[in-house]
Amino acid sequence: MVFLSVFQKYLQPSIEILNLRIDEPITTVTDLLFAAICFYAFFRIRKLEYAGRVKWYFKYYFLCLGFGASLGGLLGHAFLYRISAGWQLVSWVFTLVAVALIAQALVELAKPLVKPWFATWMSRINFLVLVFAVLYTLRTVAFSPVKYYSIFGLAVVVGSLSYYIYQKTHKRGVAVLMAALGIGFIPALVFSFEWGLSPWFNHSDISHVILSFSAFAMYKGVALILS
């Protein structure tokens, strides 16, 4: 309890640069940091010589996640006051597609280790849940479908398949991927309880920094898997 008492809920002030108002500036910067790491991972994975669908899914996972984070920072934080709230949907849809791509990457990676019907079934379920999440998000303009689909895709599909693959192969890259996934769930707690250190480093900023570490660790795991 003493540890948690240092965390508080903080609202971040706006700043003005050259008569341009920027809301939540540090949150925007940390979102762009997260996006930069995702774009870096995309370009690095693209150069790997590995051939196959697994690489394609991982590569475009990072690309979509990078677009989601960068647009989230700019449209969802910095300049939301200049546009309608509906523009946040662009970032959310990119995030949903990113989760679907990494889930499919793990399905492809598990194919040699599972029955063909199981891989087919998992792919179809993943696609159907994605379509439902996208349509429900567009209809309601709510973030909750993104949150719940992310839990399904990352915890249920990616987490369980990563553990199964590691048990069968003991590949170091899969172990790193699981560790990165574990790190990635910490921001959910920080964001849900709105734990911040100051108005200039609030719960959103802490979440984005941890997600950046998680994304870089995930890239390292993917690089080992594809090497």
Number of C-alpha atoms within 10 A of each C-alpha: 5 6 6 8 8 11 17 15 15 17 15 19 12 12 14 10 7 5 7 9 15 19 21 25 22 23 26 26 19 24 27 23 20 26 28 18 21 29 20 16 25 22 13 13 23 15 8 12 10 15 9 10 13 21 22 17 20 26 25 21 26 28 23 24 28 28 23 27 27 23 24 26 28 22 23 25 20 22 18 18 13 9 11 11 12 14 15 22 21 16 22 27 22 22 25 25 23 26 27 26 25 23 30 26 21 23 24 19 19 21 15 11 13 13 10 11 10 13 20 14 12 15 19 13 12 21 17 12 15 23 15 13 22 20 14 16 19 17 9 11 16 15 14 13 21 21 16 12 22 22 16 19 24 22 17 13 22 24 20 15 20 26 16 16 20 17 12 11 11 12 15 13 22 25 19 20 26 22 16 21 21 14 19 21 17 15 22 15 12 19 18 10 13 20 24 22 16 15 16 16 19 24 28 24 27 21 25 24 18 18 26 23 16 24 24 17 21 26 26 19 22 21 19 16 19 17 11
